[in-house]
Amino acid sequence: MKRKRMILTAGPKRSRNEVKYVTDAVKNGWNFHHSDYINRFEESFAHFVGTKYALSMPTGTSALHLALHLFGVNPGDEVIIPDMTYIACANVIHYLGAKPVLVDIDRTTWSIDATRLEKYITKRTKAIMPVHLYGNAANMKDIIRIARKYGLPVLEDACEGLGCELYGKQLGSFGDAAAFSFQGAKLLAIGEGGMYVTDNRSWYERALSLVDHGVSFTKQFWANDIGYMYPMSNIQAALGLARLEDIKDNIQRKRQIFNWYKEGLQGVPGIELNPDQSNLRSSYWMSSILVSHTCKYSRDQIRTLLKKSHIDTRPFFYPISIFNIYKGPKIRNMISYDISLRGINLPSGVMLKKSEVQYVIRVIKSILAS
């Protein structure tokens, strides 16, 4: 039976203490208490990820920007990123006057193909930025090994990787720094927000000033550097802290949702699910399918048919090299183009019921059988 209400791709779960914490921040989080929840959120987040320092930010994009700034990325430098990723990854590099160097992705990780990485490293390369997409993990072991060989820092874009464990460690704890996002569709959703994490004390201490216009901590209103306006509010942090307290439950919910999809769609001709990665315990931020080349429907046709049945979906991110806004010769990274244009993110919100997932499965099977 066709549903009357749309099944959405994402959506948060109310946490146990969010009303309590946010109300307290609204009533009492001012003057001498203006950073109470910010401090608690940052400390708890660093502990969860397994890094020494965490600094809350207004967005994941601002966290990426700050991290590259602290790496010393300047005009004329190059930063290596995967071609298939969100446009923000390329934009933050351009903010600093540098150039994004686009490497094709690996079919198993959906991130930088480590076997291709070295040939893109030049004298201008300043950093490597692997991106963890849709609950998959970049090949951090080989990427770190190559980065160390050339003396390059690694920035993990873990905006979609929160809660994933690779080799028993949380994503975001492998590189020299990492960025996370708390945008409304993410695992830890607070509407907007981000987090910068690192083990490097000097970067962290400098970041504390840069996020507040580069001001001095010893002389009021004195500026030591050209900084940014990159704070998170105490109220946002109160919500973030509350939802971080429940994150293990939400990870388990995400994993259960993916397992429902896997049980119902395994072996269905015309599609394949998120790739299995050895040594990865995924949080499955997005349960996803790839439409095969032999399927009689295209990715976009399937999305249209799903929408008619009130099932919301998202297409995969486009390759950065497809956009005209990035000048220069087009780079045809074949795997990035192949996977990008066949990928669909299915409804994956933590509040999904089994009956809703089963409905999505039935509709997909019906489309592919028609």
ABEGO torsion letter per residue (X at the ends): XBBABBBBABEBBBBAAAAAAAAAAAAABBEAAAAAAAAAAAAAAAAAAGBABBBBBABAAAAAAAAAAAAGBBBGBBBBBBABBBAAAAAAAAAAGBBBBBBBBBAAAGBBBAAAAAAABBAABABBBBBBBGGBBBBAAAAAAAAAAAGBBBBBBAAAABGBBBGGBBBGAABABBBBBABAABABBAGBEBBBBBABAAAAAAAAAAABGGBBAABBGBBABBBBBABBBAAAAAAAAAAAAAAAAAAAAAAAAAAAAAAAABGBBGBBBBBBBBGBBBAGABBBBBBBAABABBAAAAAAAAAAAGBBBBBBBBBAAABAABBEBBBBBAAAAAAAAABBBBBABAABBAAAAAAAAAAAAAAAAX
